[in-house]
Amino acid sequence: MSLLGKFVTLILSLRRLMKDFILRGFNIEITELLRRVFTYKLKYLPLSNIRGEFIELEKYISVLKSLLSKWSTRPLRITSGLRVIDEDLELYNALWALGPRLVPVVESPNSIDVEVSLSELDFYYNVVGSSVRVYSNVVDLVERDIPTPIVKLKYLSDLGVNVWAKLEWYHPFSLSIKDRVAWYMLINAIERGYVKTRKLYEATSTNTGLGLVGLANYYNLKVRVYLPSTVQKCIDYLFTALGAEVVRKDSPITVAMVNSVLVDAARDGAVVLNQFENDLNFIVHLKYTAKEIDYQLRSIGITPKAIIGGLGTSGHTSAVSLYFKNRYSDVKIYGVQPAVGSTIPGIRRIETGMKWIRHVELDEVVDVKLEDAFNTVVEVARSDGLLIGLSGGAVLYALRKLAENNVIRGNVVAIIPDHGTKYIEILESLVTKLCPEKPILE
Ligand code: PLP
């Protein structure tokens, strides 16, 4: 390093240390201060430049929570070859799951007692998106055509609620929130060398399958989707048009059904990305969906009082809960499931088995019947003009119930997973039954 470089590094270290020194109430002894100036070579590197093993979410979830609640990190300890040392793997994985652009690093095996704010690490860089929206390929499109829009609805304003609806049908393949999951599971599997055969098998209630098939076609991979009995017949045509093989199962999605897919895949040498167990399903919503909501609302000066989402695999609502419950102390998080005896596409009851929900806190889980979800779809369509999907209808119906019971007021985020046009077959019977009157202009 040149003399000038050394001088600049020294000044920067001194600045950081003085800040630390002041924040900690002049508690650091002067010898300790000098030791830091001369022994630390704190650097900021792109997280993508640092290598390390990926470990199970369960092993580092407490580190994740603490990063979010402190909103700062200590430096990662790395070797001269830019590999994280074993003792810091949990911190490395937690930082990777949150995705700041930069991380503070030191080339030292000794722990260093310095905290750097996540705000100094270009934390939101991955959710800022592109203003011109021109992409070099479809993978780039899924990754960078974000954040998905958030729009304030007229719906529920009569009850004093500002519903900020996050419209997740703004994704290219499945027109749903599940493109995020399909994309993240697939690109990471490819990057980590897990896709050794060209065949992918996946159990899906439609949307993850559509996301996966779209991307798989781009990568020249073949997909077989296993659809549960609850999925509309017309969905087969979408998959067939896209060139995927469809296997119909005679049950709803259950643990047993997913296990039977694993057995088929092992027999046929196919890869199962397995959205039900794959932690990337949770991480993509932490790193993108939740971070986007935070970034978007901060940009208009709002901290939400509550966030509500549906429960299928539990990926998005669990990740949003972990992010917001730790980052902000008083945000309520609500989950939505179908009432006993109701089938609502995309969401399931908790007792059918969900991986991530047990790691996070939900203030309440609201049961919704299919008819109430549908009536809400119609109400929202007639108040705001948006024809949302049925799980979105369930989310907004649950929100109305909470507002009517005076549980929520003010700024609330509702995650709307997809659009109503995909549910033509279900809408046909519900419209016939529940909307007998045909609107006529006088
Ligand atoms: N709504 C729709 C339409 C879905 O397709 C899904 C998941 O497939 C969900 C809600 C639930 O999302 P998650 O799997 O993140 O719990």
Residues whose N, C-alpha, C, O or C-beta is under 5 A from the ligand:
A	BS01	PLP	N207 G310 L311 G312 T313 S314 G315 H316 T317 P345 G346 I347 S391 P417 D418
